[in-house]
Amino acid sequence: MSLARSLTRRGTTAVLTVAMAAALGAAGAGASSADSAAPQTRQIASSVLGSDYKITLTALRSTQDEYAASVRLQVYTQSDGAWKESDRVTVGDVDGWFWYPLTGKGAVCEFSAASTEPAPLTVSLLRTPSLGCSEPAEYVVKEGKVYAG
């Protein structure tokens, strides 16, 4: 092999190595920004109380622990013909639930509300299949705001 050919091959290898390093660095940067993105969510229950309120329960997967989740209870009121969020609270502790049982079959043990003002609201969710359901959490929705019951 000639010296010129050997230098050309080394130069091509160096260029390819630098290009691969740049591509891997960009991919790594993309992965880290994806990790800081919004958590995965899944609505697990919803109820409309007449034309006054819409109430939803949403599971939010933890960004710190793939098995953990939080539950967000949101209240919406009608405004100009559309539902607008009026309040939200976290049911239980932040990341205090398990993602898979919470988003699987039978996750909602109890979700009840009444079309009264104030509107009583009860939520009980599956902790795990072996542990069963959580104790019911009691709330009251009054004028679009959520209060502990």
C-alpha positions as a Markdown table, in Angstrom:
| # | Residue | x | y | z |
|---|---|---|---|---|
| 1 | Met | 0.0 | 0.0 | 0.0 |
| 2 | Ser | 1.4 | 3.4 | -0.9 |
| 3 | Leu | 2.0 | 6.2 | 1.7 |
| 4 | Ala | -0.5 | 8.5 | -0.1 |
| 5 | Arg | -3.2 | 5.9 | 0.0 |
| 6 | Ser | -2.5 | 5.1 | 3.7 |
| 7 | Leu | -2.8 | 8.8 | 4.6 |
| 8 | Thr | -6.0 | 9.2 | 2.6 |
| 9 | Arg | -7.5 | 6.2 | 4.4 |
| 10 | Arg | -6.5 | 7.6 | 7.8 |
| 11 | Gly | -7.9 | 11.0 | 6.9 |
| 12 | Thr | -11.3 | 9.4 | 5.9 |
| 13 | Thr | -11.3 | 7.3 | 9.1 |
| 14 | Ala | -10.7 | 10.4 | 11.2 |
| 15 | Val | -13.5 | 12.3 | 9.4 |
| 16 | Leu | -15.9 | 9.4 | 9.9 |
| 17 | Thr | -14.9 | 9.2 | 13.6 |
| 18 | Val | -15.6 | 12.9 | 14.1 |
| 19 | Ala | -18.9 | 12.7 | 12.3 |
| 20 | Met | -20.0 | 9.7 | 14.4 |
| 21 | Ala | -19.0 | 11.5 | 17.6 |
| 22 | Ala | -21.0 | 14.5 | 16.6 |
| 23 | Ala | -24.0 | 12.4 | 15.7 |
| 24 | Leu | -23.9 | 10.5 | 18.9 |
| 25 | Gly | -23.5 | 13.7 | 20.9 |
| 26 | Ala | -26.6 | 15.2 | 19.2 |
| 27 | Ala | -28.5 | 12.0 | 19.9 |
| 28 | Gly | -27.5 | 12.1 | 23.5 |
| 29 | Ala | -28.5 | 15.7 | 23.8 |
| 30 | Gly | -31.9 | 14.8 | 22.2 |
| 31 | Ala | -32.4 | 12.0 | 24.8 |
| 32 | Ser | -31.7 | 14.3 | 27.7 |
| 33 | Ser | -34.1 | 16.9 | 26.5 |
| 34 | Ala | -36.7 | 14.3 | 25.9 |
| 35 | Asp | -36.2 | 13.1 | 29.5 |
| 36 | Ser | -37.1 | 16.6 | 30.8 |
| 37 | Ala | -40.2 | 16.8 | 28.6 |
| 38 | Ala | -43.7 | 16.6 | 30.0 |
| 39 | Pro | -44.6 | 13.3 | 31.7 |
| 40 | Gln | -46.6 | 10.7 | 30.0 |
| 41 | Thr | -50.3 | 11.0 | 31.0 |
| 42 | Arg | -53.5 | 9.0 | 30.8 |
| 43 | Gln | -57.0 | 10.0 | 31.7 |
| 44 | Ile | -58.4 | 7.3 | 33.9 |
| 45 | Ala | -61.8 | 8.7 | 34.7 |
| 46 | Ser | -64.1 | 11.6 | 33.8 |
| 47 | Ser | -67.6 | 12.8 | 34.7 |
| 48 | Val | -69.8 | 15.6 | 33.7 |
| 49 | Leu | -72.2 | 17.0 | 36.3 |
| 50 | Gly | -75.0 | 18.6 | 34.3 |
| 51 | Ser | -73.8 | 21.8 | 32.7 |
| 52 | Asp | -71.9 | 22.9 | 35.8 |
| 53 | Tyr | -68.8 | 20.8 | 36.1 |
| 54 | Lys | -66.6 | 18.4 | 34.3 |
| 55 | Ile | -64.2 | 16.4 | 36.5 |
| 56 | Thr | -61.3 | 14.3 | 35.3 |
| 57 | Leu | -58.7 | 12.1 | 36.9 |
| 58 | Thr | -55.4 | 11.8 | 35.1 |
| 59 | Ala | -52.4 | 9.6 | 35.8 |
| 60 | Leu | -49.1 | 11.3 | 35.3 |
| 61 | Arg | -46.1 | 9.0 | 35.0 |
| 62 | Ser | -43.1 | 10.1 | 37.1 |
| 63 | Thr | -40.1 | 11.5 | 35.3 |
| 64 | Gln | -37.9 | 10.1 | 38.1 |
| 65 | Asp | -39.2 | 6.6 | 38.5 |
| 66 | Glu | -40.7 | 4.7 | 35.6 |
| 67 | Tyr | -43.0 | 2.7 | 38.0 |
| 68 | Ala | -44.3 | 5.7 | 39.9 |
| 69 | Ala | -47.2 | 8.0 | 39.1 |
| 70 | Ser | -49.2 | 10.9 | 40.5 |
| 71 | Val | -52.9 | 11.5 | 40.0 |
| 72 | Arg | -54.3 | 14.9 | 39.1 |
| 73 | Leu | -58.0 | 15.7 | 39.7 |
| 74 | Gln | -59.1 | 18.6 | 37.5 |
| 75 | Val | -62.4 | 20.6 | 37.6 |
| 76 | Tyr | -63.7 | 22.4 | 34.6 |
| 77 | Thr | -66.5 | 24.9 | 34.3 |
| 78 | Gln | -68.4 | 26.1 | 31.3 |
| 79 | Ser | -67.2 | 29.4 | 29.8 |
| 80 | Asp | -68.4 | 30.7 | 26.5 |
| 81 | Gly | -69.6 | 27.2 | 25.5 |
| 82 | Ala | -66.3 | 25.5 | 26.3 |
| 83 | Trp | -64.9 | 23.7 | 29.3 |
| 84 | Lys | -62.2 | 25.7 | 31.0 |
| 85 | Glu | -60.1 | 24.4 | 33.9 |
| 86 | Ser | -61.1 | 26.1 | 37.2 |
| 87 | Asp | -59.0 | 24.1 | 39.7 |
| 88 | Arg | -56.7 | 21.1 | 40.1 |
| 89 | Val | -55.4 | 19.1 | 43.0 |
| 90 | Thr | -53.1 | 16.0 | 43.4 |
| 91 | Val | -54.9 | 12.9 | 44.8 |
| 92 | Gly | -52.6 | 11.4 | 47.4 |
| 93 | Asp | -48.9 | 12.0 | 47.3 |
| 94 | Val | -46.8 | 13.1 | 44.3 |
| 95 | Asp | -45.4 | 9.9 | 42.7 |
| 96 | Gly | -47.3 | 8.0 | 45.4 |
| 97 | Trp | -49.1 | 5.6 | 43.0 |
| 98 | Phe | -47.9 | 2.8 | 40.7 |
| 99 | Trp | -48.2 | 3.6 | 37.0 |
| 100 | Tyr | -49.1 | 0.1 | 35.7 |
| 101 | Pro | -52.0 | -0.7 | 38.2 |
| 102 | Leu | -53.2 | 2.9 | 37.9 |
| 103 | Thr | -53.5 | 2.7 | 34.1 |
| 104 | Gly | -54.7 | -0.9 | 33.9 |
| 105 | Lys | -58.1 | -2.5 | 34.1 |
| 106 | Gly | -59.9 | -1.9 | 37.3 |
| 107 | Ala | -57.7 | 1.1 | 38.3 |
| 108 | Val | -60.7 | 3.2 | 39.5 |
| 109 | Cys | -62.3 | 1.6 | 42.5 |
| 110 | Glu | -64.7 | 4.5 | 43.2 |
| 111 | Phe | -65.3 | 7.8 | 41.4 |
| 112 | Ser | -68.5 | 9.4 | 42.5 |
| 113 | Ala | -69.9 | 12.9 | 42.5 |
| 114 | Ala | -73.3 | 14.5 | 42.9 |
| 115 | Ser | -74.8 | 17.4 | 40.8 |
| 116 | Thr | -75.3 | 19.6 | 43.8 |
| 117 | Glu | -73.7 | 22.8 | 45.0 |
| 118 | Pro | -71.4 | 22.1 | 46.7 |
| 119 | Ala | -70.7 | 18.8 | 44.9 |
| 120 | Pro | -69.3 | 16.0 | 47.0 |
| 121 | Leu | -66.7 | 13.9 | 45.3 |
| 122 | Thr | -65.2 | 10.6 | 46.3 |
| 123 | Val | -62.1 | 8.9 | 44.8 |
| 124 | Ser | -60.6 | 5.5 | 45.5 |
| 125 | Leu | -57.9 | 4.0 | 43.2 |
| 126 | Leu | -56.2 | 0.6 | 42.9 |
| 127 | Arg | -52.9 | 0.7 | 44.8 |
| 128 | Thr | -51.8 | -2.8 | 43.4 |
| 129 | Pro | -53.8 | -5.9 | 42.7 |
| 130 | Ser | -52.5 | -7.5 | 45.9 |
| 131 | Leu | -53.0 | -4.4 | 48.1 |
| 132 | Gly | -56.4 | -3.6 | 46.7 |
| 133 | Cys | -58.0 | -0.2 | 46.7 |
| 134 | Ser | -57.0 | 3.0 | 48.5 |
| 135 | Glu | -59.1 | 4.5 | 51.3 |
| 136 | Pro | -61.6 | 6.8 | 49.7 |
| 137 | Ala | -60.4 | 10.4 | 49.4 |
| 138 | Glu | -63.3 | 12.9 | 50.0 |
| 139 | Tyr | -63.5 | 16.3 | 48.2 |
| 140 | Val | -66.0 | 19.0 | 47.8 |
| 141 | Val | -66.3 | 21.1 | 44.6 |
| 142 | Lys | -67.7 | 24.5 | 45.4 |
| 143 | Glu | -67.9 | 27.3 | 42.8 |
| 144 | Gly | -65.4 | 25.5 | 40.6 |
| 145 | Lys | -62.8 | 25.0 | 43.4 |
| 146 | Val | -61.8 | 21.7 | 45.0 |
| 147 | Tyr | -61.7 | 21.5 | 48.8 |
| 148 | Ala | -60.8 | 18.5 | 51.1 |
| 149 | Gly | -63.9 | 16.9 | 52.3 |
